[in-house]
Amino acid sequence: MKYSVPDHAGEYKNRRKYTEIGYPGGKSVKVYEDGSIEAHSFVDKDHENLDYDFDKEKNAVFFKKNINHELSIKYVPNAFKVYYEAVCKKTFSIVKCFGKIISNLKSIPMKTTGRYEHARKVIRKEIDKLLGAKKVFIFTEENSSGERVAIPYKESKRFGPYNYPVKLKTSKDVDFINDILIVKTGSFLTGSTTKIYNKSSDKIVYISPHVEKSTSGVYSTSTGVNYLGNTSITTGQGLSGGLTSDVSIKYITSEDYVIPSGSYLSGAGQYKYYSANESDTTSYDYTETNTPAGTLFSYYNNNDTASISNASWDGVVPSGAWFSLDTWSYNGQYVGFNGDLVIEPVNQDLGISMSLEVQAVGEDSRGYEEAYQRAQKKAESVFYKKLNKTLIASGCKYESKKHVRFSNMILKSAQGYFDSSNNKLVKDHDLEKSANPTGQNFNYSNDLSDGHVSSSATSSTTSSSASSSSSSSY
């Protein structure tokens, strides 16, 4: 037939069953099968007939006590905070690898950043005005050449150490969106059985290709001029000078580059380069030839030159070494990048495959977007914890000191080494004394044949064993 019969099943899929009750001619009350009630008003007879209502003009909830049909008292809370709630439901899956790094763009909550909270009040007030007008403010500083450069926002995630060497591979295109992608790695003190972090071994071994750009009239910043009448002071974000968008602000960005899917991060990686000319949408092949120490990033961070590698990275993170994936954002609005990275063992036969569906709830006072980001972070945390347990159990990942101590506590507690009265492990505990606290001498008779066991007892024992085996599978 030309037109198919419409399927209305989806319209009823999410509808709940309910019973409707009420006074004839009055407003009804719905009682749903899950126990929830939908009514037009609730009056608490046990607490002086209190009702509650919502004031649309003030966007606030208040309580109301009716004296009679003409008089009532309103109780309005003087402190009321609204929280937005969002649910994140995702299915995480990995195939023949040690993990997947899923990144998305996240908004930067300006008013909760340390640099905003520690700025002087006059600057915070001006920033609030800009944000209210949907404009962008960027914190800047002066470099040694007298140029004003953007101060980046940084986000970092640490991984490892793994018991086998690994590489970082893109599972889909990585688009940077104004960020710099950095891989930092390090090691632990040699010979340490407890894996003590060795901060002096920190090295930035990879920096995404980037260029320097400048902007004027787009971003506003504070120049710090005329603080307490001192017009010679022109640097520092802690000063009370005016905010301006006429100052040229320089920054570095990887927004013109894309890492193609299936590529490995290394010092000689292959990229797609897009011209800054908006009319030119053609991509060009690009190969990085600079070492991290020879990039503009090193020039922008000349105080950290000791931790920036001057060698070309082969893309391999050695076994026993941790690494972190950092994103540095210079745009003041968003941090992160679009794309996925896979932590792949050099010997791919050692990879783990698993899938897990996770649902998490997040709440935030700023809005639904921030609430969803919190929910997404919770969901990722659940998956990563499950993945870490699987990697440790399979011998692919180092077992942390905390995990070892917890396992030992559980083991010794089961053996009687744990004193629950003071929540501590008992040192030099006598296991024999724990098993035989009275010190009795036991005499063991010779083994008996199965003939002394009745058929009914045998049947009962077999049934009990099967039941125990069934329950242990859950």
N, C-alpha and C positions, 0 to 999 in steps of 0.2 A: 504494500500500500504506500501511497505517496507520503502521507503524514502518519507517523507512528503514534500510538496511544501514549499520552504523557504518563510518566512514572511519578506518582506522588509519594512514594515511600520515603524519600529524603525529607519531605516536609514534616513527617511525623516522627522521624528518627530521634530527634532531640527533645520531643515533648514528654513531660512527666505526667503520670497519672495522679489524679487528685479527687477528693470528695468535696462537694460544695454544700455548705450549710448556712443558715441564716433565717432571720425573721421575715415572714411574708411581707413583701412590699419594701423591705429595708435592704441595706447593703450586705452582700454575702461574704463569707469567709471560706478560703480554700485551704484544705488540709492535704498536703502531698504525701505520697507513699514513703518518702524518706523522713517524715516527721516534721518537716518545715511547714510553717503557717504563713499565709498571705492574707493580710487584713488591712483595713483602712485606718485603724487606730488601735493603740494598746493602752489600757488604763490599769495601773498597778494598785489594786484595792488594799494590799498589805502595806503600802508606803504612801499613805495620805493621797490616794487617787492621782498619782503622778502620771502624766502623759509626756511624750516627747514629740518634737516637730522640727522642721527644717526651715530656716530663714533664707530664702533665695537671694535677697538683696545683700545680706551680710555673709552669705555662703558659710553658715555656721549652724550647728545643731544646738537646740536648747530644750530644757525641760519645762513643763507647764503644769500648774496646779489650778484646777477649776474650783472657784469658790461657789459660784452659782452660774446660771445661764448668761449673766451679764458681766461678771467679774472673774478675773483669773490672775495668777502670779506667774511670771516667767523667770526661770533660773538659767542664766547664760554663763557658761564656763568662761573664766577670764584667760585661760590658756588652752588653746585648742589647736592641735597640729594634724594636718591631713597627710596621710601616707597613701601612695599609689602602689597597687599590687599587680604583678604580672607573672604569668606562668610560662616556663620554658620547657618544652618537651622535645627532646632530640634523641636520635639514634646514632651512637658513636660506633664506628667499626674500623678495624685495621686489618691489613692482610700482609703477612710475611714481613713484619717490621717490629720495632720496639716502641713505636708511638707515632702520633700525628699531632702536629701543631696547627690548630685551626685559629686563624686570626681574622678579626673584623674591625672595621673602623668604630671607635668609641669616642663620644663627645668628651671634651675636657671640662670638668666642672670648675670653672674659674673661681667661684666664691669659696670653694673648699680647698683650694690649693694653698700651700704654705706661703708662697710668695705674695698672694693676695692678703692672707690673714696677717702677715707681718709688715705689709705696706702701711704707710702713714694714713691716718683717717682721711685727710684731704684728698689723697690719691684714690682711696677706696670709694669715696663719694663720687668722684669724677668717673671712675670705672663703672659704677652702678648706672650712671646716666647713659654712658655709651651702650652698655648691655641692654638697657631699657629701650634704646633707640635702634636695637638690632645691629649695632656696629661691633667691630672686633678690636680688642685691645691686646697688644703684645708687649710683654716685658722685654726690655732691651738693655744692653750695656755697651760701653765704648771699648773698642779694642785698642791695641797699641798704636794703630795708625790713625786713631781719632774717628773711626767710622762707627756708626751705631749698628750693632748686630743683634739679631733675635736670640733670646735665651731659650733653649729647647726644653720641651717636656719629655721625660724619659719613662719608658715602661720596659720591664725586664722579667724574663721567665728563665729559671734555671732547670737544667735536666741532668740526669746521670748521677753518679758515674755508672757506666755499664761495664760489664766484664769482657766485652768484645769491642773492637774498633767499629765506629759508626760513621755514616755520612748523612748529610742533609739533602733531601731530594724534593723538588717541587712536584706535587700531585696535580696542581692546576696553576695557571698563570698567576704570578705575584705582581700586583699593581701597588706601587708605593704610596701614592697620594701624599706627596710633600714630606714623607718620612725618610729617614736614613735607617737602613737595616744593618745591624751590627752583630757579629758572632764573637763572643768572648769565651776563652777557655782557660783552665788552670789545673792545678794538681793538689795533692795532699803531701804533708811532710813525709819524707822518705823513711821507711822503716816503722811508721806509726801503725799500730794494730787497731787504733780507734779512729783512723781516718780524720786527722786534724786538718782543717782547712788552711792552706798555705796562701795567704793573701798576696805575698810577694811574687807568686807565679802567674798572677792575672795578666793576660795578654789579649788585646784585640787583634784577631787574626783575619777578620773579614769585614769589609765595609762596602756597602752597595755603591755602584757608580753614581756620581752626583755632580751637579754644577752649582755655581754661585749665581744668585739672582738678587735683584733689588726691587723695592716697591716704594711708592710714595703716593699718598692720597687714598690708600686702601686701608691700611692698618693704623691705628692710633697708638701712641706710646707716650711715656713721660720722659722729658729731657732733664728734669731736676733743676731747672733754672729758678733763681730768686728764692732760695730757701732761707727764711729768716733774714731777708735783705741782702744775703751774700750772693751777688750776681755772678761771681766767678766760679761758683760750683755748678758744673754742668753734667755730672755723672751720677749714677746710682739710682735705683728704683725706690730707695727709702726716702727720697727727698720730696718736698711738697710743691715742686714746680708744676707748671701747667701741662696739660695733655695736648698733643698735637698730632695731626696726620700729614703734616707738610715735610717731616723729616724723612730722608731716604733711609730705609731699613734694609740691611743685607742679610741674607740667609742662604744656607745650602740645602739642596733638595734632590731627591731621586725621582721626582714626578715625571720626568721625561723617559724613564727606563722601565722595562718590564722583563721579569725573568720567565722565560717560556716554561710550560709544563714539561716535566720529565728531565729538567736540568739539575745538576748537582752544584751546590754552592762551593766555590773554590776561588783561589786568587786569580785564575785565568778563565773565569766563567764567560758564557755566551749570553748576550742580552739582545733585546729589541729596543732600538732608540727611536723616539718620536721627536720631530722638530718642534720647537717652541712656537712656530708659525701655525696659527689656528687653521689656516686654509690648507695646510699640508698635513694630510692624515696618513701619509705613507710611513711605514716602519723600515728602519735600516738595521742591519746586523752590526753588532758592536762587541768587541772583545776587550776586557779589562787588562791593562798592562801595568798599572801602577801598584806598588805595594801599599799597605795601609798607611805607612809612615810618609808616603809620597803623595798623599791626597790632600784636598782642601780641608777635609775633616781634621787632619793633623794640624793644619795651620790655625783652624778655629779653636782647637783645644791644645794649645802649645804647652799648657801646664801638665798635660797627661802624656807627653811624648814617650816617657819611660815605659808605659803600658801599651803602646801601639807598636805592633810588630813591623819590622823593616824587611821581612821576607815574604815571598809569595806562598800562600797556604795551599797545600795539596788537597784540601777538602776532607781530610780524615781526622776525626777526634779519637785519640788513642784510648785503649782500654784503661779503665781506672781513672780517667780524667773527666771532670765535669765540664759542661759548657752552658752558656746562657745565650738567649736570643733577645736582643734589645732593639727597641724602636725609639728613635729620637725625632720628635715632631717640632718643627719650627713655625707651624702655621697658627698656633694659639687656639684652634677650634677642635681639631680631631687628632687622635693618636692611634697608631696601628696601621695595618695594611690589609688589603684584600688578597686572600690566597691561602693555600695549605702547604705545609712542609711535612715531609715524612722522615722520621728517624730510622734510617735503614742500616742494618749491619752490613759490613763489607762482605761477609759470607752470608748471603741472603737465605741460605738453608736454616739459619739459626733464628729467623724471624718468627714472631708470634701472630696468630690470627684470632681475633675475638670480636664480638659485637655485643652491645649493651644499650638498652633503651632507658633513658633517664628522664625523670620529670622533677623539676625544682620550682619553688616559688620565691620570688624576690620582692622586696618593698623598698620604696624610697620616697622621701618627701618632695623631691624635685620634679618628678614626672614619670610617665609610663616608660619612656625610653631608658631612663636610669634604672628603673625597677627591673626592666627586662634584662639589662646588663648584669645586674646582681643575680638574677635567676639563672642566667646563662653561665655565670662564673661558678655558681653552686653546682650546676649540672656537670660542668667540666671537672670540678673537683671530685665529684662522686666517681666519674669514669676513670680519672687518673689514679685515684686510690685503688680501685679495682685492678687497673692495669699494673700498677706497681707491685701489688701482691702476686699477680700472675708472673711478672718478670722475676721477682725474687724467688718464687717457688720453682721456677724453671732454671734458675742459676744464671740468668742473663743480666741481672742487676745486683749491684752491691747492697747488702742488707745494712741499713743504717744502725747507728749505735742505739738509738731509742727503740728501734724494732727488736734488736737483740736483747736489750734489757727487759722489754715487755715479755718476750718469749720465755726468757729465763725465769721471770717472776711467775708466769703461768705454770711452767714446768715444776718449779720448786713448791709452789702452792699446792699442786696436786700431790706432791710427795710429802707434804707436811712441813715444809721449810718455812712457810709463810705464817706469821703471827698476825691474825686479823684484829687482835685487840689494840695493837699500836701501828698496824698497817705497814709493817716492815718485814724484810727477810731476816730469818734467824741465822746467824753466823755459826759455823762449826757445829751444825745440828747433827745429832746422832739419829740416823735413819732407823736403826734397830730399836731405839728407845721410842721413836714415834710410832712404829708399827706394834710394839709390845710395851706399853707404858707401865704395866704392873710388874714386868720382869719375871713372869711365870716361865717355868720349864715345860715344854710341850713334848709328849711322847707320841711318835707316829707309828701306827700299826701297819702291818704288811698290806700290800695292795689286795683288794677284794675283787672277786670275779663279778661279772655282770649278772650272775644268777641271783644275787641278793636284792636286785632291783625289780619291783613288780611291773607288770605290763602297763598298769594305769599310770605309774610314776614316769615310765619311759615316754608314754604318749604325752603327758603333761609337759615334760622337759622339752620334747621336740616342738610342741606348739609354742612354748615360751621363746625358744630360740628363733623360730621363724618370725614371731612378732617383733623381737628386738632387732632383727636384721632389717625388717621393713622400715621401722621407725628411724634407723640410723641413716637411711638413704636421703632423708630430708635435710 
